Amino acid sequence: MSPGERLHFSDSEMRRRRAALSQEMARAGVEYALVYGANRSGSAVSWLTQWPVTREALLVAGPDQDDDVLFISFFNHVPQARRLSAVRAEWTGQRAVATALDHVASRGPMPDRIAVVGALPFDQYVVLAEQIAVVVNLNAAYTRLRLVKSAEETAALQRGAALTDAAITALAGALRPGATDYEVLAETEHAYVSLGGQHQVHYLGITAMDEPAVGVPAQWPTGRVIQHRDVVTCELSAAPAPEYAGQVLRTFTVGAPPTPLVAELHAVAAAAFDSIAASLIPGARAGDLAAAAAVVEQAGFTAIDDLVHGFGGGYLPPVVPAPGRALADPDFVLSAGMTLVVQPNIVTPDGLLGVQTGELLLVTEDGPQRMHAFPPGLHQAG
């Protein structure tokens, strides 16, 4: 795929996904599922149709896949949806669920059970529950479908990693005294947007190494002016299509080598990353990944962010939280084909100084495979 070419999955890949959903629908005893997304969120819609959700979208998945319909809320978005979607696209009218139920009724007797995937708003749920006796939640089943990636999905994530590498390369070049975080992020975004990439996250944490006050990257820029002897942490994700981003996390010092404390924090973060990454093998459990991070507390530090999470289709299991926080499912088992982000955000006990390192990895039978090319380690910029 050329740099600016739009990511498009094959017909066979789309049929594979829809067949997997049909199996989950059969297990749940439903003939119809309503797959909902809104406000540029709703991974199941894009996964099943290739339409990136804009304001609102609702896919009606029925017993005959050829009769699936994607309803789009803004009628001026329908023309492009018809070009991009793998299924027929129509306007929702005034209320998405009401229109969807009218469509279901037109196909035969109204069923007494319908499944839902996605975060359906309460007012829309009320419309559904008034007509359908049993509403089945298929969100957990859908999440399971996203854990192991197909060959096409892995290739898409590799493309996302390349776009994210372009982003962090640009960020590194933009870090200089006198630049604001707005200017740094503008150069970062340009690097992947010019290659056809889409925005997912770009978080920056900026603080003085000598008088630190920020231990974790911030989700929104503030206009902070970068100074000599600052330390900058970042978390970046750029994607060729929704939910197929890379993710890379690094730490930079500006115009000076790291202080002893920054260097120590990063050494612990690197050791934690290496220990956790070495555990990413098929059959390993989430509890094993948490145990691999013991070096963090042994060094007298802690973390603010989750240490590990699944990626590519959402914020997926296994989620291994910072030390001291409960692990939701210690017996979750890794399989080949899963993609995970290992991201030790190691901070001092007071949380005022932290470092970030990590990236997206693919679980294979031979161990973890890097998907990023940007060099690991603590970097100096400016």
C-alpha angles and dihedrals in degrees: 000000000000118000097259098035116119114247110248125177120217124256090247091054091050091049090051091055094046092048090052090053090048090056091053091047090052091050089052092049096241133129096195135045128187111213111197137193136164142178095019091309130104113095095191092062094055092040092056100035110019089235112130104223115247119174098338137339133177124189118203106208113190142173092281110053091204089065095055113128130197112210116206121200101210109059091207088062093056097083094059091040088058090053096047106031121095089213134048113287125209138166116270097219114214101327123028100208094045090052091046092052091049087054092050091049090052090060095057141291114356109257121233092223129051127170127223130209118187137027101306111194116245096246090052091047090054090056089051096045092049090063104027121061097206125031111194121207109223096171096106091048090050091051090055089054090058098052101083114048126220120230090261092050092049090051090050091051089049088056089049090052091053091051090048090050088054088052096052092044088056092045091053090052092049097053105104136131111275096028118117123225086248091060093045092051092046090058090044093053094045091058094063102026089058087057094051096266127148129223120254110151138339112176124177131190115193125182141143114267091217097046105022123190105159122066102172136039115269120236094219129041117243105192091260112169113227114237136198109275094023121141116220126198122190144186115194135181127174125173142196088215135002114295095010100095131135118229127212130173124192144158126229132187116211120231096333141060118263121278115245091260094051090048091050093048091050093047089056091046091051091048090050091048092050093047094048094042091052087058094057098106130126110275095027116129131225088247089060090056091051091050090051089062094061090110089076097065092034088062091052096252136108139198137241102200130053111279096218137012137168115250143191108069098031139317094316139186137304096061110178108190130210117285113287095029124106119262107228098209114011091174096058106130125219121229132193110268096039118124121213138176116226106198119163107192098189117193139175115262091260091052094231098116127037145156132211131212133159148090148197116295133187119223111227136169087256095051133267119343122206114234095186129072099195108113118259122229140066111312135202120217138173 
